[in-house]
Amino acid sequence: MSVKMRLQRHGSKKRPFYFIVTANSTAPRDGKFIEKLGTYNPLTIPATINLNNERALYWLSQGAEPTNTVRRILSFKGVLYMKHLMRGVTMGLFDEQAATEKFEKWNAEHEVLVANREESHRKAKADKRHAATAESVKRVEERMAAKAAAAQPVAEEAPAEEAAPEATEAPATEA
């Protein structure tokens, strides 16, 4: 029996929500499974992933093959890196304490990267909202100005006053 780690689709039409499960490779996609490892919601930004890392690591060590999407999820959550470190421990390259320290260091760096990505997304979304608001305010002001201009009666221009003839100066007389 070959075991796969894969996604099981739930949710309504065009609103997917997935369970991350281990299942027999011959079982249907949404059919019987061995164990539920977590959930994956791709609709949120960033995607929401809840995963039992210990059980996922256990199933990987037992030979379960993840699908491409699940492999990416496991990589993102650090399960594949932990498997890599545990292999180094079994080969005697370093002890389990060093592996745990390496994983903690990687996890801290990864959390900072994810937080920066979320912050930049939030900032871009706020800037987009601000730009849209400023643009709509500008359009409203233009419409108000156009209505005000249309409401004012067109004043007829008064004919330009003709220039009065210049007064001629009388010659100065000497006394």
C-alpha positions as CSV (number, residue, x, y, z in Angstrom):
1,M,0.0,0.0,0.0
2,S,1.4,3.3,-1.1
3,V,0.6,6.3,1.2
4,K,0.2,9.8,-0.2
5,M,0.0,13.2,1.5
6,R,-2.4,15.2,-0.5
7,L,-5.2,17.8,-0.4
8,Q,-8.8,16.9,0.0
9,R,-11.1,19.5,-1.4
10,H,-14.0,21.0,0.6
11,G,-15.8,24.3,0.3
12,S,-18.4,25.4,-2.2
13,K,-18.1,26.1,-5.9
14,K,-15.2,28.6,-6.6
15,R,-14.5,28.8,-2.8
16,P,-12.0,26.0,-2.2
17,F,-10.9,24.9,1.2
18,Y,-8.6,21.9,1.7
19,F,-7.8,19.3,4.3
20,I,-4.2,18.1,4.2
21,V,-4.5,14.3,4.7
22,T,-2.6,11.1,4.3
23,A,-4.5,8.6,2.2
24,N,-4.0,5.4,0.3
25,S,-2.8,6.3,-3.2
26,T,-5.7,4.3,-4.8
27,A,-8.4,6.1,-2.7
28,P,-10.4,8.8,-4.5
29,R,-9.4,12.4,-3.9
30,D,-12.2,13.3,-1.5
31,G,-12.7,9.7,-0.3
32,K,-11.4,7.7,2.7
33,F,-8.2,8.9,4.3
34,I,-5.9,7.6,7.0
35,E,-5.2,10.8,9.0
36,K,-6.0,14.5,8.8
37,L,-2.8,16.5,9.2
38,G,-4.2,20.1,8.8
39,T,-6.0,22.6,6.7
40,Y,-5.2,24.9,3.8
41,N,-7.2,28.0,2.8
42,P,-5.8,29.5,-0.5
43,L,-8.4,32.3,-0.6
44,T,-6.9,34.4,2.3
45,I,-3.9,36.6,1.6
46,P,-1.5,35.1,2.6
47,A,-2.9,31.6,2.4
48,T,-3.9,30.2,5.8
49,I,-2.1,26.9,6.7
50,N,-2.7,24.9,9.9
51,L,-0.5,21.9,10.1
52,N,0.4,19.3,12.7
53,N,4.2,19.3,12.0
54,E,5.0,16.3,14.2
55,R,2.5,14.0,12.4
56,A,3.6,15.3,9.0
57,L,7.2,14.6,9.9
58,Y,6.2,11.1,11.1
59,W,4.4,10.3,7.9
60,L,7.3,11.6,5.8
61,S,9.7,9.4,7.8
62,Q,7.4,6.4,7.2
63,G,7.7,6.9,3.4
64,A,4.5,8.9,2.5
65,E,4.9,10.8,-0.8
66,P,3.5,14.3,-0.8
67,T,1.9,15.8,-3.9
68,N,3.5,18.9,-5.4
69,T,1.2,21.3,-3.6
70,V,1.6,19.6,-0.3
71,R,5.3,19.5,-0.8
72,R,5.3,23.3,-1.2
73,I,3.2,23.6,2.0
74,L,5.5,21.3,3.9
75,S,8.5,23.3,2.7
76,F,6.9,26.6,3.7
77,K,6.1,25.3,7.2
78,G,9.6,23.8,7.6
79,V,8.7,20.2,7.8
80,L,10.9,19.2,4.9
81,Y,13.8,21.1,6.4
82,M,13.3,19.3,9.7
83,K,13.3,16.0,7.9
84,H,16.6,17.0,6.3
85,L,18.1,17.9,9.7
86,M,16.9,14.7,11.2
87,R,18.6,12.7,8.5
88,G,21.8,14.5,9.4
89,V,21.3,13.5,13.0
90,T,20.9,9.8,12.0
91,M,24.0,10.0,9.8
92,G,25.9,11.4,12.8
93,L,26.8,14.7,11.3
94,F,25.5,16.6,14.3
95,D,23.4,16.0,17.4
96,E,19.7,16.6,17.9
97,Q,20.4,19.8,19.9
98,A,22.3,21.3,17.0
99,A,19.5,20.3,14.6
100,T,16.9,22.0,16.9
101,E,19.0,25.1,17.1
102,K,19.3,25.3,13.3
103,F,15.6,24.8,12.9
104,E,14.8,27.5,15.4
105,K,17.1,29.9,13.7
106,W,15.5,29.2,10.3
107,N,12.1,29.5,11.8
108,A,12.8,32.9,13.3
109,E,14.2,34.2,9.9
110,H,11.2,32.7,8.1
111,E,8.7,34.3,10.4
112,V,10.3,37.7,9.8
113,L,10.1,37.2,6.0
114,V,6.4,36.2,6.2
115,A,5.6,39.2,8.5
116,N,7.4,41.6,6.1
117,R,5.4,40.1,3.2
118,E,2.1,40.5,5.0
119,E,3.0,44.1,6.0
120,S,3.9,45.0,2.5
121,H,0.6,43.5,1.2
122,R,-1.3,45.4,3.9
123,K,0.5,48.6,3.0
124,A,-0.1,48.2,-0.8
125,K,-3.8,47.5,-0.1
126,A,-4.1,50.6,2.1
127,D,-2.3,52.7,-0.6
128,K,-4.6,51.4,-3.3
129,R,-7.7,52.2,-1.1
130,H,-6.3,55.7,-0.4
131,A,-5.6,56.3,-4.1
132,A,-9.1,55.1,-5.0
133,T,-10.6,57.4,-2.3
134,A,-8.6,60.4,-3.5
135,E,-9.6,59.7,-7.1
136,S,-13.3,59.5,-6.2
137,V,-13.1,62.7,-4.2
138,K,-11.5,64.4,-7.2
139,R,-14.3,63.1,-9.5
140,V,-17.0,64.4,-7.0
141,E,-15.4,67.8,-6.8
142,E,-15.2,68.0,-10.6
143,R,-18.9,67.1,-10.9
144,M,-19.8,69.7,-8.3
145,A,-17.8,72.3,-10.1
146,A,-19.5,71.4,-13.4
147,K,-23.0,71.6,-11.8
148,A,-22.2,75.0,-10.3
149,A,-20.9,76.3,-13.6
150,A,-24.0,75.1,-15.4
151,A,-26.3,76.6,-12.7
152,Q,-24.9,80.1,-13.0
153,P,-26.7,82.2,-15.8
154,V,-24.4,83.2,-18.5
155,A,-23.8,87.0,-17.9
156,E,-23.9,89.0,-21.1
157,E,-20.7,90.9,-21.5
158,A,-21.2,94.6,-21.3
159,P,-19.9,96.4,-24.4
160,A,-16.5,97.8,-23.7
161,E,-16.6,101.5,-22.8
162,E,-15.3,103.6,-25.6
163,A,-12.2,105.4,-24.7
164,A,-12.9,109.1,-23.8
165,P,-11.0,111.5,-26.0
166,E,-8.0,112.8,-24.2
167,A,-8.2,116.3,-22.9
168,T,-5.8,118.6,-24.7
169,E,-3.8,120.7,-22.5
170,A,-3.9,124.4,-22.9
171,P,-0.6,126.0,-23.6
172,A,0.8,127.5,-20.6
173,T,0.9,131.3,-20.7
174,E,3.7,133.3,-19.2
175,A,2.8,136.0,-16.8
